[in-house]
C-alpha cells in the first residue's frame, strides 16, 4: 500500500490513517515504559521505532542473510528508543535533517 500511496491520494490518506493509529497505540506503550516524556517526544519515538520495524521488514524481504541477528539487534534498538530516560538527540539549532 505504501507504494500506491505515492501515486494515489486515496491510498495516501489510508496509509496516513493507518500509521497515525499505529503511532497512537505505540505511544501508549512507550508512555507506560517511559513516564514523564512530552507528547512530542512520545510521537518522535513512535516514528523512530516504526522506521526501524519498517526497515527490518524491507531488509528481510530483500533476502538479508543474517535475519536472526538483524531482528535481535533491532529489538535491542527498539527497546532502547522506547525506554531511554533522556530526550533523544536533536539536530543542532538551525539545521534540519
C-alpha positions in Angstrom: 0.0 0.0 0.0 2.9 2.4 0.7 3.9 2.2 -3.0 0.3 3.0 -4.1 0.3 6.0 -1.7 2.9 7.7 -3.8 0.6 7.6 -6.8 -3.0 7.9 -5.5 -4.4 10.3 -3.0 -6.9 7.7 -1.6 -4.1 5.3 -0.7 -2.0 8.2 0.7 -4.9 9.1 3.1 -5.5 5.5 4.0 -1.8 4.9 4.6 -1.6 8.1 6.8 -4.7 7.0 8.8 -3.2 3.5 9.4 0.2 4.9 10.5 -1.4 7.6 12.8 -3.5 4.9 14.5 -0.3 2.8 14.9 1.7 5.7 16.3 -1.1 6.5 18.9 -1.2 2.9 20.1 2.6 2.6 20.2 2.7 5.9 22.1 0.5 4.3 24.8 3.1 1.5 25.2 6.1 3.9 25.2 4.4 6.1 27.8 4.0 3.0 30.1 7.7 2.2 30.0 9.0 5.8 29.9 6.8 8.1 32.0 7.3 11.8 32.0 8.0 12.3 28.3 6.3 15.0 26.4 3.7 14.2 23.8 6.2 15.4 21.1 8.9 13.1 22.4 6.5 10.1 22.5 5.5 10.8 18.9 9.1 11.0 17.8 10.0 7.7 19.5 6.9 6.0 17.9 8.1 7.2 14.5 11.7 6.1 15.1 10.5 2.7 16.3 8.3 2.4 13.3 11.1 3.3 11.0 13.3 0.5 12.5 10.4 -2.0 12.1 9.7 -1.0 8.5 13.4 -1.1 7.7 13.9 -4.5 9.1 10.8 -5.8 7.3 12.3 -4.4 4.0 15.7 -6.0 4.7 14.2 -9.4 5.4 12.0 -9.2 2.3 15.1 -8.3 0.3 16.8 -11.5 1.5 19.0 -10.5 4.4 21.3 -13.4 5.1 21.5 -12.7 8.8 17.9 -12.3 9.7 18.1 -13.6 13.2 20.9 -11.2 14.2 19.1 -8.4 12.4 15.9 -9.0 14.3 17.7 -9.4 17.6 19.6 -6.1 17.2 16.5 -4.3 16.0 14.7 -5.5 19.1 17.5 -4.1 21.3 17.5 -0.8 19.4 13.7 -0.5 19.7 13.8 -1.2 23.5 16.5 1.5 23.9 14.4 4.0 21.9 11.3 3.3 24.0 13.0 3.3 27.4 15.8 5.8 27.2 15.4 8.2 30.1 16.5 11.4 28.3 15.4 13.2 25.3 16.8 11.6 22.2 19.4 13.8 20.3 18.0 16.5 18.1 19.9 18.2 15.2 21.8 21.4 16.1 19.7 24.6 16.2 19.1 26.0 12.7 19.9 22.7 11.0 17.2 20.4 9.5 17.9 16.8 8.8 
